[in-house]
Amino acid sequence: MRGAVIHAPGDVRFETVDDAKILKPTDAVIRTAVTCVCGSDLWPYRGAEPTERAHPMGHEYVGFVEEVGSEVTAVKPGQFVVGSFATSDNTCANCRNGFQSSCLNREFMSTCQAEYVRIPNAQGTLVATEEIPGEEFWPGLLAVSDVMGTGWWAADAAEVKPGSTAVVVGDGAVGLCAVIAAREMGAERIIAMSRHESRQKLAREFGATDLVTERGEEGVARIKEMTGGIGADSVLECVGTAQAMQQALRSARPGGNVGFVGVPHGVAVDGQELFFSHVALRGGPAPVRRYLPGLIDRVLTGGIEPGRVFDLTLPLDQVAEGYKAMDERRAIKTLLKP
Ligand SMILES: [Zn+2]
């Protein structure tokens, strides 16, 4: 089979890779329906994370079950399934507490930009739809496997409540999905921090009521100005840089909450500042599995359309161009079709 392999920064190739096969009785193999490039794939692509040896890429997927291991009874061949970028048994203590992305048997997905994918912990990870969904739903369901689940977690971790004010830092796919989540959770005012026209437009359509184009201290000042001088109830940090985190912490009101879901790179939080801010901070890899049934339902009933974050669709064999377009910010997110 063929799949995407990164050889060095800026060098992603579509080439022959090892066939996906059942290695453990808890595995399944799926045939990819659609997959995509994640903002976090750009960290190694841009050399911000080292690539010591060539390795496959991709952690977002929806597909058709091809084969299951002997211990997998929850899904069967032919079904359409959605999973998470972090696999989980869904039975250990952490899973039972709703933190499946900290499953004691967790394995992160890393080979999904390929024609077939091996899914570890298939029993606890995969959720089958009742019927095979129409192709128009595939992008939305694919978004649920990572960016929409992560945006939901940002809003959940930041404790967005009906009638509240939420600020979303970051206008990438996760930030845009976080706007959807804040709206679904009933935030009355949703302030999206974005300076890119196409992303602002989508943020508006997803439910943002206000846009702030300033960044850093100017951005914080603008948020304060808009919130009676005290800051927002909830701030959803969807970037992962030091500047974004600082902006998020300083935009929240005393007693407010910051949900941080951007994978931190070079982020350090000052203890004294956090102490005196009275802001609660919670984040981490999203427990997507906890949200899957609900989010799949919202997509299939048309309640949310997170698939609209894909603004470039390419055949899977043009995956290299998919990375390039995102790196050059020509695309928010690239959908790949085998
Ligand atoms: Zn577990």
Residues whose N, C-alpha, C, O or C-beta is under 5 A from the ligand:
A	BS01	ZN	S88 D89 N90 T91 C92 C95 C103 L104 N105
